[in-house]
């Protein structure tokens, strides 16, 4: 009876070990886990990058609106700068060149 019990116990242990995952299955599972971690990190970096772009856009829009508001306030208060008004440009006069031997025709 003891031999039968020991033989059944050994057969059960062998069956339990044989039904477990193989080395290839364990490696595949570890690789899948690492791939999942890598994909999650990539998605997080992408999300952080998009959030940074959105934040920068919001800041630029805010600065633009503030600048426009300040310019409108200056215009309304009468302190507009002359740079805001276009000025007529004049060309400099051409220099006169004295040439020896040149005669002036009248």
Secondary structure, 3 states (H helix, E strand, C coil): CHHHHHHHHHHHHHHHHHCCCCHHHHHHHHHHHHHHHHHHHHHHHHHHHHHHHHHHHHHHHHHHHHHHHHHHHHHHHCCCCHHHCCCCCCCCCCCCCCCCCCCCCC
